[in-house]
């Protein structure tokens, strides 16, 4: 978000004490919610909750990577973003496979537990989004942090809605559909991060 008052604007590269504090805060939030949602997902037999828990874990890890590369050469930050794009690809593919498996081997989630945990996760992600809001633009490393937080909030809303539909229909399909949608969201974000990181690497090599 930072820019120059004259000449060409410069993308924010994370060199801010405030941004570093924000990253530490959301790392703690995401790590705690990974444990809570994974346990709840197993108890509720909800693939959507497990998918969201994996997203929390990936976010905590990638935020840690983002924090580590701040202040390092641009190529390091771009390569870190490529690693994060790769992790999103892997996570999206894993969620897709697990959702398809559950579509065949049916187990209806516990809607009440699923909805309650989804609300808790949504609150955690809204807090993370608000913390990171002012740093939503920047280089690939900074941008990837914002995309991960945005994905979390969208995913939690979808999980909460699907819990209501599971309760109304007594069907496991809303849970499966949300998990598939989250897989698509992760893959889309991975493509966005990949494209920006590769562009930044080409610019540094030019």
ROKOL-745960 format. One record per residue: residue number from 1; residue in one letter; x, y, z of N, C-alpha, C in turn. Coordinates in nm, 3 decimals, m for minus. Each point is the difference from the previous one (the first is absolute). Layout:
<pts>
> NUM,A,X,Y,Z,X,Y,Z,X,Y,Z
...
</pts>
This chain:
<pts>
> 1,X,0.080,m0.119,0.000,m0.080,0.119,0.000,0.085,0.125,0.000
> 2,X,0.120,m0.014,0.044,0.087,0.117,0.004,0.032,0.046,m0.139
> 3,X,0.015,0.128,m0.014,0.033,0.052,m0.131,0.088,0.121,0.012
> 4,X,0.050,0.049,m0.112,0.086,0.117,m0.003,m0.084,0.119,m0.039
> 5,X,0.032,0.118,0.056,m0.076,0.120,m0.033,0.036,0.051,m0.138
> 6,X,0.110,m0.048,m0.054,0.037,0.040,m0.134,0.068,m0.118,m0.067
> 7,X,m0.011,m0.008,m0.130,0.061,m0.112,m0.071,m0.088,m0.123,0.008
> 8,X,0.060,m0.115,m0.025,m0.075,m0.125,m0.006,m0.030,m0.052,0.141
> 9,X,m0.126,m0.042,0.022,m0.040,m0.053,0.130,0.074,m0.130,0.028
> 10,X,0.032,m0.019,0.126,0.071,m0.121,0.041,m0.095,m0.089,0.080
> 11,X,m0.003,m0.128,m0.033,m0.086,m0.094,0.072,0.052,m0.018,0.143
> 12,X,m0.093,m0.005,0.094,0.035,m0.020,0.139,0.064,m0.138,0.016
> 13,X,0.115,m0.006,0.066,0.075,m0.126,0.010,m0.001,m0.060,0.140
> 14,X,m0.085,0.054,0.089,m0.012,m0.056,0.134,0.091,0.063,0.103
> 15,X,0.085,0.093,m0.041,0.095,0.063,0.093,m0.072,0.103,0.087
> 16,X,m0.070,m0.052,0.098,m0.076,0.085,0.092,m0.015,m0.073,0.132
> 17,X,0.030,0.066,0.110,m0.014,m0.062,0.132,m0.146,m0.038,0.025
> 18,X,m0.091,0.083,m0.048,m0.142,m0.028,0.017,m0.042,m0.125,m0.074
> 19,X,0.051,m0.016,m0.123,m0.034,m0.119,m0.079,0.056,m0.126,0.067
> 20,X,0.120,0.008,0.053,0.060,m0.116,0.068,m0.081,m0.039,0.123
> 21,X,m0.045,0.100,0.077,m0.083,m0.030,0.117,m0.133,m0.063,m0.043
> 22,X,m0.055,0.050,m0.110,m0.126,m0.055,m0.051,0.018,m0.145,m0.041
> 23,X,0.112,m0.032,m0.064,0.027,m0.138,m0.041,0.011,m0.093,0.121
> 24,X,0.070,0.045,0.104,0.015,m0.083,0.120,m0.137,m0.027,0.062
> 25,X,m0.086,0.102,0.003,m0.133,m0.017,0.058,m0.082,m0.102,m0.078
> 26,X,0.002,0.009,m0.134,m0.082,m0.093,m0.077,0.061,m0.140,m0.004
> 27,X,0.131,m0.012,0.017,0.061,m0.133,0.012,m0.054,m0.071,0.124
> 28,X,m0.007,0.071,0.110,m0.051,m0.058,0.125,m0.147,m0.040,m0.016
> 29,X,m0.080,0.089,m0.059,m0.143,m0.027,m0.020,m0.020,m0.123,m0.088
> 30,X,0.074,m0.008,m0.111,m0.018,m0.111,m0.094,0.048,m0.133,0.057
> 31,X,0.110,0.001,0.074,0.050,m0.124,0.059,m0.099,m0.055,0.103
> 32,X,m0.058,0.090,0.081,m0.098,m0.044,0.100,m0.125,m0.056,m0.066
> 33,X,m0.047,0.066,m0.106,m0.122,m0.045,m0.067,0.022,m0.129,m0.078
> 34,X,0.121,m0.027,m0.045,0.028,m0.127,m0.067,m0.029,m0.116,0.096
> 35,X,0.049,0.011,0.123,m0.019,m0.106,0.099,m0.149,m0.016,0.031
> 36,X,m0.068,0.113,0.024,m0.142,m0.004,0.036,m0.083,m0.061,m0.112
> 37,X,0.021,0.046,m0.124,m0.084,m0.047,m0.111,0.030,m0.144,m0.041
> 38,X,0.125,m0.042,0.008,0.031,m0.137,m0.037,m0.066,m0.098,0.098
> 39,X,0.006,0.031,0.129,m0.065,m0.085,0.100,m0.152,0.001,m0.019
> 40,X,m0.056,0.119,m0.025,m0.144,0.010,m0.019,m0.044,m0.066,m0.129
> 41,X,0.081,0.011,m0.105,m0.033,m0.063,m0.127,m0.007,m0.151,0.012
> 42,X,0.092,m0.057,0.079,m0.001,m0.145,0.022,m0.122,m0.040,0.082
> 43,X,m0.032,0.081,0.101,m0.115,m0.032,0.084,m0.132,0.013,m0.076
> 44,X,m0.009,0.103,m0.087,m0.124,0.025,m0.073,m0.008,m0.077,m0.132
> 45,X,0.109,m0.070,m0.038,0.009,m0.070,m0.127,m0.027,0.096,m0.118
> 46,X,0.057,0.121,0.011,m0.021,0.103,m0.101,0.125,0.019,m0.084
> 47,X,m0.012,m0.028,m0.131,0.113,0.021,m0.089,0.029,0.148,m0.020
> 48,X,m0.106,0.083,0.002,0.019,0.144,m0.015,0.078,0.058,0.117
> 49,X,m0.028,m0.046,0.122,0.075,0.048,0.116,0.146,m0.043,m0.007
> 50,X,0.024,m0.125,m0.043,0.137,m0.047,m0.013,0.075,0.079,m0.107
> 51,X,m0.070,0.030,m0.110,0.061,0.080,m0.107,0.038,0.137,0.052
> 52,X,m0.089,0.060,0.080,0.028,0.133,0.055,0.113,m0.007,0.101
> 53,X,0.008,m0.110,0.076,0.111,m0.017,0.096,0.133,m0.006,m0.073
> 54,X,0.004,m0.073,m0.112,0.123,m0.006,m0.079,0.038,0.138,m0.052
> 55,X,m0.101,0.080,m0.032,0.026,0.136,m0.046,0.063,0.082,0.111
> 56,X,m0.049,m0.017,0.124,0.060,0.069,0.114,0.146,m0.041,0.018
> 57,X,0.027,m0.130,m0.012,0.136,m0.049,0.016,0.092,0.060,m0.108
> 58,X,m0.047,m0.006,m0.125,0.080,0.054,m0.111,0.025,0.148,0.018
> 59,X,m0.103,0.072,0.047,0.016,0.144,0.020,0.103,0.029,0.108
> 60,X,m0.006,m0.073,0.112,0.097,0.022,0.108,0.142,m0.022,m0.051
> 61,X,0.018,m0.108,m0.080,0.133,m0.030,m0.054,0.046,0.105,m0.099
> 62,X,m0.090,0.041,m0.090,0.040,0.096,m0.103,0.018,0.141,0.058
> 63,X,m0.077,0.034,0.103,0.022,0.129,0.065,0.137,0.002,0.067
> 64,X,0.038,m0.115,0.058,0.133,m0.010,0.058,0.109,0.018,m0.104
> 65,X,m0.021,m0.061,m0.117,0.094,0.018,m0.111,0.004,0.144,m0.046
> 66,X,m0.117,0.063,m0.009,m0.007,0.141,m0.040,0.078,0.087,0.097
> 67,X,m0.014,m0.027,0.129,0.071,0.078,0.101,0.151,m0.019,m0.013
> 68,X,0.043,m0.123,m0.027,0.142,m0.031,m0.008,0.069,0.070,m0.118
> 69,X,m0.069,0.014,m0.115,0.065,0.057,m0.119,m0.009,0.152,m0.007
> 70,X,m0.071,0.063,0.094,m0.006,0.146,0.000,0.142,0.057,0.017
> 71,X,0.035,0.093,m0.084,0.132,0.061,0.005,0.106,m0.072,m0.081
> 72,X,m0.035,m0.118,m0.051,0.094,m0.074,m0.082,m0.014,0.046,m0.146
> 73,X,0.093,m0.040,m0.089,m0.004,0.045,m0.140,m0.134,m0.032,m0.066
> 74,X,m0.041,0.081,m0.100,m0.128,m0.022,m0.068,m0.016,m0.141,m0.056
> 75,X,0.107,m0.060,m0.049,m0.011,m0.134,m0.055,m0.037,m0.101,0.108
> 76,X,0.048,0.021,0.123,m0.035,m0.088,0.112,m0.150,0.010,0.028
> 77,X,m0.051,0.124,0.002,m0.142,0.020,0.030,m0.088,m0.060,m0.109
> 78,X,0.043,0.017,m0.126,m0.077,m0.057,m0.110,0.002,m0.153,0.005
> 79,X,0.117,m0.056,0.031,0.009,m0.146,0.011,m0.082,m0.054,0.117
> 80,X,m0.005,0.077,0.109,m0.085,m0.039,0.113,m0.146,m0.003,m0.042
> 81,X,m0.039,0.097,m0.082,m0.138,0.003,m0.050,m0.026,m0.121,m0.089
> 82,X,0.100,m0.042,m0.078,m0.016,m0.120,m0.083,m0.021,m0.123,0.087
> 83,X,0.073,m0.008,0.111,m0.018,m0.112,0.093,m0.142,0.000,0.054
> 84,X,m0.051,0.119,0.034,m0.136,0.010,0.052,m0.103,m0.038,m0.106
> 85,X,0.026,0.039,m0.124,m0.090,m0.039,m0.109,m0.002,m0.152,m0.013
> 86,X,0.117,m0.062,0.010,0.009,m0.145,m0.007,m0.076,m0.068,0.112
> 87,X,0.010,0.056,0.121,m0.073,m0.059,0.114,m0.150,0.011,m0.018
> 88,X,m0.045,0.111,m0.060,m0.143,0.015,m0.027,m0.047,m0.100,m0.105
> 89,X,0.083,m0.025,m0.102,m0.033,m0.102,m0.100,m0.016,m0.137,0.066
> 90,X,0.097,m0.035,0.085,m0.003,m0.131,0.065,m0.122,m0.011,0.091
> 91,X,m0.028,0.105,0.076,m0.112,m0.003,0.091,m0.133,m0.008,m0.075
> 92,X,m0.011,0.078,m0.107,m0.122,m0.005,m0.080,m0.023,m0.138,m0.059
> 93,X,0.107,m0.062,m0.050,m0.011,m0.134,m0.057,m0.037,m0.102,0.106
> 94,X,0.059,0.012,0.121,m0.030,m0.094,0.108,m0.145,0.011,0.043
> 95,X,m0.050,0.122,0.012,m0.139,0.020,0.039,m0.094,m0.057,m0.106
> 96,X,0.036,0.020,m0.126,m0.080,m0.053,m0.110,m0.010,m0.152,0.008
> 97,X,0.113,m0.067,0.021,0.002,m0.146,0.008,m0.081,m0.049,0.119
> 98,X,0.018,0.065,0.117,m0.072,m0.041,0.120,m0.150,0.021,m0.014
> 99,X,m0.038,0.111,m0.064,m0.142,0.027,m0.019,m0.064,m0.104,m0.092
> 100,X,0.070,m0.038,m0.106,m0.052,m0.102,m0.092,m0.009,m0.135,0.071
> 101,X,0.097,m0.030,0.086,m0.004,m0.125,0.077,m0.123,m0.003,0.091
> 102,X,m0.025,0.114,0.068,m0.115,0.006,0.091,m0.131,m0.003,m0.077
> 103,X,0.001,0.047,m0.126,m0.121,m0.005,m0.080,m0.042,m0.143,m0.028
> 104,X,0.098,m0.091,m0.005,m0.027,m0.142,m0.025,m0.031,m0.073,0.130
> 105,X,0.084,0.023,0.102,m0.017,m0.064,0.130,m0.073,0.097,0.092
> 106,X,m0.132,m0.003,m0.007,m0.084,0.102,0.060,0.007,m0.001,0.153
> 107,X,0.013,0.117,0.058,m0.012,0.018,0.145,m0.054,0.141,0.022
> 108,X,m0.121,0.010,0.051,m0.061,0.131,0.018,0.064,0.074,0.116
> 109,X,0.042,0.125,m0.021,0.063,0.076,0.109,m0.100,0.033,0.111
> 110,X,0.054,0.030,0.120,m0.082,0.050,0.111,m0.016,0.149,m0.021
> 111,X,m0.116,0.042,m0.048,m0.021,0.138,m0.044,0.020,0.102,0.112
> 112,X,m0.049,m0.033,0.121,0.008,0.096,0.110,0.145,0.032,0.037
> 113,X,0.083,m0.103,0.015,0.141,0.021,0.032,0.071,0.069,m0.116
> 114,X,m0.033,m0.043,m0.121,0.060,0.059,m0.120,m0.028,0.150,m0.006
> 115,X,m0.126,0.041,0.024,m0.037,0.141,m0.005,0.063,0.082,0.110
> 116,X,0.006,m0.057,0.123,0.058,0.073,0.111,0.148,0.028,m0.019
> 117,X,0.074,m0.100,m0.047,0.143,0.018,m0.023,0.024,0.095,m0.117
> 118,X,m0.088,m0.008,m0.102,0.014,0.090,m0.114,m0.016,0.146,0.043
> 119,X,m0.092,0.026,0.093,m0.017,0.137,0.052,0.125,0.046,0.075
> 120,X,0.058,m0.090,0.082,0.123,0.033,0.072,0.113,0.029,m0.098
> 121,X,0.012,m0.083,m0.102,0.105,0.020,m0.101,m0.022,0.129,m0.077
> 122,X,m0.126,0.031,m0.031,m0.030,0.124,m0.071,0.042,0.120,0.082
> 123,X,m0.028,m0.003,0.131,0.040,0.111,0.087,0.153,0.016,m0.002
> 124,X,0.072,m0.113,0.008,0.147,0.005,m0.002,0.050,0.061,m0.131
> 125,X,m0.065,m0.038,m0.111,0.047,0.049,m0.130,m0.039,0.144,m0.026
> 126,X,m0.114,0.042,0.051,m0.038,0.141,m0.013,0.101,0.087,0.074
> 127,X,0.040,m0.046,0.120,0.103,0.074,0.076,0.130,0.006,m0.081
> 128,X,0.040,m0.113,m0.061,0.123,m0.003,m0.080,m0.010,0.094,m0.120
> 129,X,m0.115,m0.001,m0.067,m0.020,0.087,m0.116,0.009,0.147,0.041
> 130,X,m0.061,0.036,0.112,0.004,0.138,0.047,0.143,0.041,0.036
> 131,X,0.075,m0.093,0.061,0.140,0.029,0.035,0.083,0.028,m0.124
> 132,X,m0.026,m0.077,m0.108,0.082,0.008,m0.121,m0.055,0.094,m0.106
> 133,X,m0.118,0.059,0.024,m0.069,0.078,m0.103,0.088,0.108,m0.064
> 134,X,0.074,0.071,0.080,0.079,0.113,m0.054,0.118,m0.046,m0.085
> 135,X,0.033,m0.131,0.007,0.113,m0.054,m0.077,m0.047,m0.099,m0.105
> 136,X,m0.119,0.023,m0.058,m0.054,m0.097,m0.095,0.065,0.008,m0.138
> 137,X,0.075,0.105,m0.029,0.071,0.014,m0.128,0.150,0.003,0.026
> 138,X,0.075,m0.047,m0.097,0.146,0.001,0.012,0.061,m0.101,m0.094
> 139,X,0.123,m0.042,0.031,0.065,m0.099,m0.086,m0.065,m0.137,0.019
> 140,X,0.050,m0.100,m0.071,m0.063,m0.133,0.003,m0.003,m0.057,0.140
> 141,X,0.104,0.025,0.078,0.006,m0.051,0.137,m0.109,0.062,0.086
> 142,X,m0.015,0.131,m0.007,m0.103,0.071,0.078,m0.139,m0.035,m0.051
> 143,X,m0.016,m0.003,m0.132,m0.130,m0.030,m0.061,m0.048,m0.139,0.038
> 144,X,0.091,m0.096,0.009,m0.040,m0.137,0.033,m0.059,m0.008,0.141
> 145,X,0.051,0.085,0.092,m0.053,0.003,0.136,m0.146,0.044,m0.002
> 146,X,m0.028,0.105,m0.077,m0.137,0.050,m0.008,m0.094,m0.103,m0.064
> 147,X,0.044,m0.063,m0.108,m0.084,m0.099,m0.067,m0.033,m0.117,0.092
> 148,X,0.096,m0.045,0.079,m0.025,m0.109,0.093,m0.104,0.039,0.103
> 149,X,0.011,0.121,0.053,m0.097,0.047,0.101,m0.138,0.015,m0.061
> 150,X,m0.007,0.055,m0.119,m0.129,0.015,m0.068,m0.064,m0.136,m0.024
> 151,X,0.080,m0.098,m0.045,m0.051,m0.135,m0.024,m0.060,m0.059,0.126
> 152,X,0.066,0.021,0.112,m0.049,m0.054,0.126,m0.139,0.053,0.032
> 153,X,m0.017,0.133,m0.011,m0.129,0.060,0.034,m0.110,m0.052,m0.092
> 154,X,0.029,m0.007,m0.130,m0.098,m0.052,m0.095,m0.034,m0.145,0.031
> 155,X,0.103,m0.079,0.028,m0.020,m0.141,0.030,m0.085,m0.022,0.124
> 156,X,0.022,0.081,0.104,m0.077,m0.017,0.123,m0.147,0.036,m0.018
> 157,X,m0.026,0.103,m0.079,m0.140,0.034,m0.030,m0.066,m0.116,m0.072
> 158,X,0.072,m0.058,m0.097,m0.055,m0.112,m0.076,m0.024,m0.122,0.088
> 159,X,0.092,m0.029,0.092,m0.017,m0.114,0.091,m0.121,0.021,0.090
> 160,X,m0.017,0.122,0.051,m0.115,0.029,0.086,m0.131,m0.018,m0.075
> 161,X,m0.006,0.052,m0.122,m0.121,m0.015,m0.081,m0.028,m0.147,m0.030
> 162,X,0.105,m0.074,m0.034,m0.018,m0.141,m0.032,m0.047,m0.079,0.122
> 163,X,0.043,0.041,0.120,m0.046,m0.068,0.122,m0.151,0.014,0.014
> 164,X,m0.051,0.120,m0.031,m0.145,0.020,0.004,m0.074,m0.085,m0.101
> 165,X,0.058,m0.011,m0.120,m0.064,m0.079,m0.104,0.006,m0.150,0.034
> 166,X,0.112,m0.044,0.058,0.010,m0.140,0.045,m0.108,m0.029,0.103
> 167,X,m0.021,0.092,0.094,m0.101,m0.017,0.104,m0.140,m0.007,m0.059
> 168,X,m0.026,0.086,m0.101,m0.134,0.004,m0.060,m0.028,m0.121,m0.089
> 169,X,0.100,m0.044,m0.074,m0.020,m0.105,m0.100,0.038,m0.139,0.048
> 170,X,0.074,m0.008,0.112,0.052,m0.129,0.050,0.081,m0.072,m0.109
> 171,X,0.077,0.079,m0.074,0.083,m0.052,m0.108,0.145,0.042,0.021
> 172,X,0.093,m0.083,m0.045,0.142,0.033,0.011,0.048,0.084,m0.118
> 173,X,m0.083,0.014,m0.103,0.045,0.066,m0.122,0.037,0.148,0.017
> 174,X,m0.074,0.080,0.080,0.044,0.140,0.018,0.143,0.009,0.054
> 175,X,0.036,m0.089,0.093,0.135,m0.003,0.055,0.103,m0.031,m0.108
> 176,X,m0.032,m0.099,m0.085,0.091,m0.037,m0.109,0.015,0.113,m0.100
> 177,X,m0.112,0.064,m0.035,0.003,0.108,m0.099,0.084,0.117,0.049
> 178,X,m0.014,0.035,0.130,0.081,0.110,0.056,0.147,m0.036,m0.003
> 179,X,0.033,m0.126,0.035,0.140,m0.043,m0.004,0.056,0.012,m0.142
> 180,X,m0.080,m0.039,m0.100,0.045,0.012,m0.139,0.019,0.147,m0.039
> 181,X,m0.091,0.086,0.047,0.012,0.143,m0.029,0.125,0.060,0.063
> 182,X,0.033,m0.043,0.122,0.121,0.048,0.067,0.124,m0.047,m0.074
> 183,X,m0.004,m0.123,m0.052,0.114,m0.050,m0.079,0.021,0.089,m0.122
> 184,X,m0.110,0.037,m0.066,0.010,0.089,m0.116,0.055,0.136,0.037
> 185,X,m0.041,0.052,0.116,0.048,0.130,0.046,0.150,m0.003,0.026
> 186,X,0.049,m0.109,0.063,0.143,m0.013,0.027,0.079,m0.006,m0.131
> 187,X,m0.051,m0.077,m0.097,0.071,m0.013,m0.128,0.002,0.133,m0.074
> 188,X,m0.111,0.074,0.005,m0.004,0.132,m0.065,0.100,0.096,0.063
> 189,X,0.006,0.002,0.134,0.096,0.087,0.069,0.144,m0.039,m0.033
> 190,X,0.024,m0.131,m0.009,0.134,m0.047,m0.035,0.042,0.053,m0.136
> 191,X,m0.093,m0.002,m0.096,0.031,0.053,m0.133,0.032,0.149,0.006
> 192,X,m0.078,0.078,0.078,0.025,0.143,0.011,0.138,0.029,0.058
> 193,X,0.033,m0.072,0.109,0.131,0.021,0.064,0.112,m0.042,m0.095
> 194,X,m0.018,m0.114,m0.069,0.100,m0.051,m0.092,0.029,0.100,m0.111
> 195,X,m0.105,0.055,m0.059,0.016,0.095,m0.111,0.075,0.125,0.047
> 196,X,m0.040,0.056,0.117,0.067,0.121,0.048,0.145,m0.027,0.038
> 197,X,0.027,m0.113,0.067,0.137,m0.033,0.041,0.091,m0.019,m0.121
> 198,X,m0.050,m0.069,m0.104,0.081,m0.021,m0.120,0.026,0.132,m0.072
> 199,X,m0.099,0.089,0.001,0.020,0.131,m0.062,0.108,0.077,0.073
> 200,X,m0.002,m0.004,0.135,0.101,0.071,0.078,0.139,m0.058,m0.020
> 201,X,0.009,m0.132,m0.014,0.130,m0.062,m0.026,0.054,0.041,m0.136
> 202,X,m0.087,0.006,m0.101,0.044,0.043,m0.134,0.047,0.144,0.003
> 203,X,m0.070,0.087,0.075,0.037,0.141,0.007,0.135,0.018,0.067
> 204,X,0.029,m0.083,0.102,0.128,0.012,0.070,0.116,m0.051,m0.085
> 205,X,m0.031,m0.096,m0.089,0.104,m0.057,m0.086,0.027,0.083,m0.125
> 206,X,m0.099,0.088,m0.031,0.013,0.081,m0.123,0.109,0.107,0.015
</pts>
